[in-house]
Structures are given as structure tokens and as C-alpha cells.
Amino acid sequence: MSYLALFVSLPTKASTGRMRVWRSVKALGCATLRDGVYLLPDSADSAAVLDEVAGQAVEAGGSGEIYRLSGCDEAREDALRALFDRGEEYANIAGEIKDLGRIQASLDGAVAARKLQALVRRFEQLTHIDFFPGEAQRQTLSLLDDLRDTLIRRMAPDEPTARQADIPRRARADYQGRIWATRARPWVDRLATAWLIRRFIDPKARIVWLASPRDCQADWLGFDFDGATFSHVGARVTFETLLASFGLEADPALLRLGELVHCLDAGGLPVPEAPGIEALLAGLRASEPDDDVLLGRACEVFDWLLQNYKDKTT
């Protein structure tokens, strides 16, 4: 493997420039080989960002030069990789996750959720600069998922439990003009699933909001609760289950939207735009008490997201 090495030299009195360069290399996740020499794994993106930092050094009256390091033996390669170890940073986040887990029952649910989300954002920022992920990242992610599940069970005890089962392929023609039912005050997975139903499965669908899953009538198509026709299956959230059920997984834009819904509903792999979309939907939900109106406004958000993903995937 090869690396890019940024050699920076700055005048002694250039304290502002020195601080700017230091903040830049820290934000990029650079490893420090020695004072004034910073490393990133070799890539076009790394070359571009290191070139910007070199420019900052020149603007501060110093110099910045980039060289490629390659052809290292195994021992040297291991030593260079060790410079990028994020274990201590993951350990700090993991410790705070455990601390929050011990006190979450004594906190207001919304406060606990906000504290968890702050930890999720820090974890996502760290994974972005973790060039050689390993067990520390996996363990921290597992702790995050466990705490998220605990909070979900506390704040939304009716959230569905994933079951292990095959997902049969269904014909959209058999699901037209039906009544679809889910729990009232919908959040991301239910909103996105209702949007998917109306946009791609049953355009004339009537959505019924249930005060309790027990209120779902036998001839209605329930979704996103235990015992519903469509719900979580294995690693899939309800949105992803419907994608598989109705043969919609061939659309890369819908798959990308499914990753976002999964991230916001069940955690797991981070999606860069997830925090912004979560904040937007949370604002809509808090300001709109009528679930039908809420769905209508959320559908606009998912329409915009789908178009954005289509533009990126074509």
C-alpha cells in the first residue's frame, strides 16, 4: 500500500497559520509521522485535500510539499498502519455510551435520545476518518445499536420485532385500491413505507392510522407492527421488506433511500445525510398533529430525496 506524506514547514511566529494547518490535518484524520510530516492513504481525494493544506502553509509564509511513500516492507507497513489506530477514540465514545446506558432510565426519553444522537454523530465522524476499521469500530457500533434498541423499546414499545422468514414475491396487481394500516403518529419507517405504497405499489391506497395494532381489521393490510402483513424481516426494516416483496430492489435510487430509512429507524451503517433528514422530519412531526397531513408533507421530502438519488445513480 502507498501513502501520501505532507511535509509542512512554518515560520516560528506563524501561530495562526500553524493552528489552521493543525486543525486541518486533525479533521482529515492524518497520522503524524513526525513533527511537520502528516500521512494519509494514497488516493485522489487524499491528494486533493492535502494539496489544500499545503496551500494553507504557503499562505502562512511557510512551505508545503507532498510525496508518495510506497514499497514498504511488511514490518514498516504495520508500523504505518498503527499510526492510524483509532482504538482510543472509539474507547472514549464506548465509555460514554455505557455511561448513558446506565442512566438513561432516569432521563426524559427525548433527552436520552438527543444524547444518543450526539454520540451517533461523533461515531459517524470518527468512522469517516477510520481508514483501517477493525474490532474497536465493530464493538462501538454494537454498543450504539444495543442502546438504541433499549431506547426504542422504552419510548415506542409497539415497535416491531424483526422475524426470520423468507420474503415471498408479490404481484402489485393484487394489491390495488386496498386499505393499508399502521400505528398512528408515524415516524421514518412508517412514513417512508406509506410513501412507497402510494408511489410505487398502490396509488389509490387508503392509509389508516391505528391507535393500537389490535385495531387492524382482518381485510386490511397492516405494516410495521408485530403480526402485520409487512414488517421487519431479518435485517430489513419494513420499507426494505416492501422493496423486496414487490420487486423494487432493482432501482438503485430506491435502494439508497432504503439505506437512509434503515439508518434512521434501526441504526447500523451511517448515511451522511441522515442527521439532516431526521431533523427535518422531526420538525414536521412536531408541528403537524394530523397524521394524514404529516404524511402528505413527508411525501414531498421523500420525492425530493428520490430525485436526488436518481441524479446521483444515473
Contacts in CASP RR format, 6 or more apart in sequence:
PFRMAT RR
TARGET T0000
AUTHOR 0000-0000-0000
METHOD contacts of the structure
MODEL  1
MSYLALFVSLPTKASTGRMRVWRSVKALGCATLRDGVYLLPDSADSAAVL
DEVAGQAVEAGGSGEIYRLSGCDEAREDALRALFDRGEEYANIAGEIKDL
GRIQASLDGAVAARKLQALVRRFEQLTHIDFFPGEAQRQTLSLLDDLRDT
LIRRMAPDEPTARQADIPRRARADYQGRIWATRARPWVDRLATAWLIRRF
IDPKARIVWLASPRDCQADWLGFDFDGATFSHVGARVTFETLLASFGLEA
DPALLRLGELVHCLDAGGLPVPEAPGIEALLAGLRASEPDDDVLLGRACE
VFDWLLQNYKDKTT
1 41 0 8 1.000
1 42 0 8 1.000
1 70 0 8 1.000
1 72 0 8 1.000
1 77 0 8 1.000
2 41 0 8 1.000
2 42 0 8 1.000
2 68 0 8 1.000
2 69 0 8 1.000
2 70 0 8 1.000
2 71 0 8 1.000
3 39 0 8 1.000
3 40 0 8 1.000
3 41 0 8 1.000
3 42 0 8 1.000
3 68 0 8 1.000
3 69 0 8 1.000
3 70 0 8 1.000
3 80 0 8 1.000
4 39 0 8 1.000
4 40 0 8 1.000
4 41 0 8 1.000
4 42 0 8 1.000
4 46 0 8 1.000
4 47 0 8 1.000
4 50 0 8 1.000
4 66 0 8 1.000
4 67 0 8 1.000
4 68 0 8 1.000
4 69 0 8 1.000
5 33 0 8 1.000
5 37 0 8 1.000
5 38 0 8 1.000
5 39 0 8 1.000
5 66 0 8 1.000
5 67 0 8 1.000
5 68 0 8 1.000
5 69 0 8 1.000
6 25 0 8 1.000
6 30 0 8 1.000
6 36 0 8 1.000
6 37 0 8 1.000
6 38 0 8 1.000
6 39 0 8 1.000
6 40 0 8 1.000
6 50 0 8 1.000
6 53 0 8 1.000
6 54 0 8 1.000
6 64 0 8 1.000
6 65 0 8 1.000
6 66 0 8 1.000
7 36 0 8 1.000
7 37 0 8 1.000
7 63 0 8 1.000
7 64 0 8 1.000
7 65 0 8 1.000
7 66 0 8 1.000
7 67 0 8 1.000
8 21 0 8 1.000
8 36 0 8 1.000
8 37 0 8 1.000
8 38 0 8 1.000
8 53 0 8 1.000
8 54 0 8 1.000
8 57 0 8 1.000
8 62 0 8 1.000
8 63 0 8 1.000
8 64 0 8 1.000
9 36 0 8 1.000
9 57 0 8 1.000
9 62 0 8 1.000
9 63 0 8 1.000
9 64 0 8 1.000
10 17 0 8 1.000
10 18 0 8 1.000
10 21 0 8 1.000
10 57 0 8 1.000
10 60 0 8 1.000
10 61 0 8 1.000
10 62 0 8 1.000
11 60 0 8 1.000
11 61 0 8 1.000
11 62 0 8 1.000
14 60 0 8 1.000
14 61 0 8 1.000
14 62 0 8 1.000
16 60 0 8 1.000
17 56 0 8 1.000
17 57 0 8 1.000
17 59 0 8 1.000
17 60 0 8 1.000
18 60 0 8 1.000
20 56 0 8 1.000
20 60 0 8 1.000
21 53 0 8 1.000
21 56 0 8 1.000
21 57 0 8 1.000
21 60 0 8 1.000
24 52 0 8 1.000
24 53 0 8 1.000
24 56 0 8 1.000
25 32 0 8 1.000
25 38 0 8 1.000
25 53 0 8 1.000
27 129 0 8 1.000
28 40 0 8 1.000
28 49 0 8 1.000
28 50 0 8 1.000
28 53 0 8 1.000
28 129 0 8 1.000
29 40 0 8 1.000
29 84 0 8 1.000
29 129 0 8 1.000
29 131 0 8 1.000
30 38 0 8 1.000
30 39 0 8 1.000
30 40 0 8 1.000
30 50 0 8 1.000
31 38 0 8 1.000
31 39 0 8 1.000
31 40 0 8 1.000
31 80 0 8 1.000
31 83 0 8 1.000
31 84 0 8 1.000
32 38 0 8 1.000
32 39 0 8 1.000
32 83 0 8 1.000
33 39 0 8 1.000
33 83 0 8 1.000
38 50 0 8 1.000
38 53 0 8 1.000
39 69 0 8 1.000
39 80 0 8 1.000
39 83 0 8 1.000
39 84 0 8 1.000
40 46 0 8 1.000
40 49 0 8 1.000
40 50 0 8 1.000
40 131 0 8 1.000
41 131 0 8 1.000
42 68 0 8 1.000
42 70 0 8 1.000
47 66 0 8 1.000
50 66 0 8 1.000
51 66 0 8 1.000
53 64 0 8 1.000
54 64 0 8 1.000
54 65 0 8 1.000
54 66 0 8 1.000
55 64 0 8 1.000
57 63 0 8 1.000
57 64 0 8 1.000
58 64 0 8 1.000
69 80 0 8 1.000
72 80 0 8 1.000
81 132 0 8 1.000
84 130 0 8 1.000
84 131 0 8 1.000
84 132 0 8 1.000
85 132 0 8 1.000
86 126 0 8 1.000
86 129 0 8 1.000
86 130 0 8 1.000
86 136 0 8 1.000
86 137 0 8 1.000
87 136 0 8 1.000
89 126 0 8 1.000
90 126 0 8 1.000
90 136 0 8 1.000
90 137 0 8 1.000
90 139 0 8 1.000
90 140 0 8 1.000
91 136 0 8 1.000
93 119 0 8 1.000
93 122 0 8 1.000
93 123 0 8 1.000
93 126 0 8 1.000
93 140 0 8 1.000
94 139 0 8 1.000
94 140 0 8 1.000
94 143 0 8 1.000
96 119 0 8 1.000
97 119 0 8 1.000
97 140 0 8 1.000
97 143 0 8 1.000
97 144 0 8 1.000
97 147 0 8 1.000
98 143 0 8 1.000
100 112 0 8 1.000
100 115 0 8 1.000
100 116 0 8 1.000
100 119 0 8 1.000
100 147 0 8 1.000
101 147 0 8 1.000
101 150 0 8 1.000
104 112 0 8 1.000
104 147 0 8 1.000
104 150 0 8 1.000
104 151 0 8 1.000
104 154 0 8 1.000
105 154 0 8 1.000
107 115 0 8 1.000
109 151 0 8 1.000
109 154 0 8 1.000
109 155 0 8 1.000
112 151 0 8 1.000
113 151 0 8 1.000
113 155 0 8 1.000
116 144 0 8 1.000
116 147 0 8 1.000
116 148 0 8 1.000
116 151 0 8 1.000
117 275 0 8 1.000
117 278 0 8 1.000
119 144 0 8 1.000
120 144 0 8 1.000
120 267 0 8 1.000
120 270 0 8 1.000
121 275 0 8 1.000
123 140 0 8 1.000
123 141 0 8 1.000
123 144 0 8 1.000
123 270 0 8 1.000
124 270 0 8 1.000
124 272 0 8 1.000
127 133 0 8 1.000
127 137 0 8 1.000
127 270 0 8 1.000
130 137 0 8 1.000
141 268 0 8 1.000
144 267 0 8 1.000
144 268 0 8 1.000
145 266 0 8 1.000
145 267 0 8 1.000
145 268 0 8 1.000
148 266 0 8 1.000
148 267 0 8 1.000
152 159 0 8 1.000
153 159 0 8 1.000
156 187 0 8 1.000
158 183 0 8 1.000
158 212 0 8 1.000
158 213 0 8 1.000
158 225 0 8 1.000
158 226 0 8 1.000
160 224 0 8 1.000
160 225 0 8 1.000
160 226 0 8 1.000
160 227 0 8 1.000
160 228 0 8 1.000
160 231 0 8 1.000
160 232 0 8 1.000
160 238 0 8 1.000
161 226 0 8 1.000
161 232 0 8 1.000
162 232 0 8 1.000
162 233 0 8 1.000
162 234 0 8 1.000
162 235 0 8 1.000
162 236 0 8 1.000
163 231 0 8 1.000
163 232 0 8 1.000
163 233 0 8 1.000
163 234 0 8 1.000
164 233 0 8 1.000
164 234 0 8 1.000
165 233 0 8 1.000
165 234 0 8 1.000
167 233 0 8 1.000
167 236 0 8 1.000
167 241 0 8 1.000
167 244 0 8 1.000
167 245 0 8 1.000
168 245 0 8 1.000
169 245 0 8 1.000
169 246 0 8 1.000
169 247 0 8 1.000
170 245 0 8 1.000
170 246 0 8 1.000
172 201 0 8 1.000
172 202 0 8 1.000
172 246 0 8 1.000
175 201 0 8 1.000
175 202 0 8 1.000
175 221 0 8 1.000
175 246 0 8 1.000
176 202 0 8 1.000
176 203 0 8 1.000
176 204 0 8 1.000
177 202 0 8 1.000
177 204 0 8 1.000
177 205 0 8 1.000
177 206 0 8 1.000
178 202 0 8 1.000
178 205 0 8 1.000
178 206 0 8 1.000
178 220 0 8 1.000
178 221 0 8 1.000
179 205 0 8 1.000
179 206 0 8 1.000
179 208 0 8 1.000
179 217 0 8 1.000
179 219 0 8 1.000
179 220 0 8 1.000
179 221 0 8 1.000
180 194 0 8 1.000
180 197 0 8 1.000
180 202 0 8 1.000
180 205 0 8 1.000
180 206 0 8 1.000
180 207 0 8 1.000
180 208 0 8 1.000
180 220 0 8 1.000
180 221 0 8 1.000
180 222 0 8 1.000
180 223 0 8 1.000
181 207 0 8 1.000
181 208 0 8 1.000
181 209 0 8 1.000
181 210 0 8 1.000
181 215 0 8 1.000
181 216 0 8 1.000
181 217 0 8 1.000
181 220 0 8 1.000
181 221 0 8 1.000
181 222 0 8 1.000
181 223 0 8 1.000
182 190 0 8 1.000
182 193 0 8 1.000
182 194 0 8 1.000
182 207 0 8 1.000
182 208 0 8 1.000
182 209 0 8 1.000
182 210 0 8 1.000
182 222 0 8 1.000
182 223 0 8 1.000
182 224 0 8 1.000
182 225 0 8 1.000
182 228 0 8 1.000
183 190 0 8 1.000
183 209 0 8 1.000
183 210 0 8 1.000
183 212 0 8 1.000
183 213 0 8 1.000
183 224 0 8 1.000
183 225 0 8 1.000
184 209 0 8 1.000
184 210 0 8 1.000
184 211 0 8 1.000
184 291 0 8 1.000
185 209 0 8 1.000
185 285 0 8 1.000
185 291 0 8 1.000
186 194 0 8 1.000
186 209 0 8 1.000
186 291 0 8 1.000
186 294 0 8 1.000
186 295 0 8 1.000
187 265 0 8 1.000
187 281 0 8 1.000
187 285 0 8 1.000
188 261 0 8 1.000
188 264 0 8 1.000
188 265 0 8 1.000
188 278 0 8 1.000
188 281 0 8 1.000
189 224 0 8 1.000
189 237 0 8 1.000
189 238 0 8 1.000
189 239 0 8 1.000
189 261 0 8 1.000
189 264 0 8 1.000
189 265 0 8 1.000
190 223 0 8 1.000
190 224 0 8 1.000
190 238 0 8 1.000
191 281 0 8 1.000
191 294 0 8 1.000
191 295 0 8 1.000
191 298 0 8 1.000
191 302 0 8 1.000
192 239 0 8 1.000
192 257 0 8 1.000
192 258 0 8 1.000
192 261 0 8 1.000
192 298 0 8 1.000
192 302 0 8 1.000
193 223 0 8 1.000
193 224 0 8 1.000
193 230 0 8 1.000
193 238 0 8 1.000
193 239 0 8 1.000
193 242 0 8 1.000
194 205 0 8 1.000
194 207 0 8 1.000
194 295 0 8 1.000
194 299 0 8 1.000
195 295 0 8 1.000
195 298 0 8 1.000
195 299 0 8 1.000
195 302 0 8 1.000
195 303 0 8 1.000
196 239 0 8 1.000
196 242 0 8 1.000
196 243 0 8 1.000
196 248 0 8 1.000
196 254 0 8 1.000
197 205 0 8 1.000
197 207 0 8 1.000
197 223 0 8 1.000
197 242 0 8 1.000
198 205 0 8 1.000
198 207 0 8 1.000
198 299 0 8 1.000
199 299 0 8 1.000
199 302 0 8 1.000
199 303 0 8 1.000
200 246 0 8 1.000
200 248 0 8 1.000
200 254 0 8 1.000
201 242 0 8 1.000
201 246 0 8 1.000
207 292 0 8 1.000
207 295 0 8 1.000
208 220 0 8 1.000
209 291 0 8 1.000
209 292 0 8 1.000
210 216 0 8 1.000
210 225 0 8 1.000
213 225 0 8 1.000
213 226 0 8 1.000
213 227 0 8 1.000
213 228 0 8 1.000
216 222 0 8 1.000
216 225 0 8 1.000
216 228 0 8 1.000
221 229 0 8 1.000
221 230 0 8 1.000
222 228 0 8 1.000
222 229 0 8 1.000
222 230 0 8 1.000
223 229 0 8 1.000
223 230 0 8 1.000
223 231 0 8 1.000
223 238 0 8 1.000
223 242 0 8 1.000
224 230 0 8 1.000
224 231 0 8 1.000
224 232 0 8 1.000
224 238 0 8 1.000
225 231 0 8 1.000
230 238 0 8 1.000
230 241 0 8 1.000
230 242 0 8 1.000
230 245 0 8 1.000
231 238 0 8 1.000
231 241 0 8 1.000
232 238 0 8 1.000
232 241 0 8 1.000
232 266 0 8 1.000
233 241 0 8 1.000
233 244 0 8 1.000
236 244 0 8 1.000
236 262 0 8 1.000
237 258 0 8 1.000
237 261 0 8 1.000
237 262 0 8 1.000
237 265 0 8 1.000
237 266 0 8 1.000
239 257 0 8 1.000
239 258 0 8 1.000
239 261 0 8 1.000
239 262 0 8 1.000
239 265 0 8 1.000
240 258 0 8 1.000
240 261 0 8 1.000
240 262 0 8 1.000
242 248 0 8 1.000
243 249 0 8 1.000
243 254 0 8 1.000
243 255 0 8 1.000
243 258 0 8 1.000
248 254 0 8 1.000
249 255 0 8 1.000
252 309 0 8 1.000
252 313 0 8 1.000
253 306 0 8 1.000
253 309 0 8 1.000
253 310 0 8 1.000
253 312 0 8 1.000
253 313 0 8 1.000
254 306 0 8 1.000
254 309 0 8 1.000
256 309 0 8 1.000
256 312 0 8 1.000
256 313 0 8 1.000
257 302 0 8 1.000
257 305 0 8 1.000
257 306 0 8 1.000
257 309 0 8 1.000
259 269 0 8 1.000
259 271 0 8 1.000
260 271 0 8 1.000
260 273 0 8 1.000
260 274 0 8 1.000
260 277 0 8 1.000
260 305 0 8 1.000
262 268 0 8 1.000
262 269 0 8 1.000
263 269 0 8 1.000
263 270 0 8 1.000
263 271 0 8 1.000
263 274 0 8 1.000
264 271 0 8 1.000
264 274 0 8 1.000
264 277 0 8 1.000
264 278 0 8 1.000
264 281 0 8 1.000
277 301 0 8 1.000
277 305 0 8 1.000
280 301 0 8 1.000
281 298 0 8 1.000
281 301 0 8 1.000
284 294 0 8 1.000
284 297 0 8 1.000
284 298 0 8 1.000
284 301 0 8 1.000
285 294 0 8 1.000
288 294 0 8 1.000
288 297 0 8 1.000
END
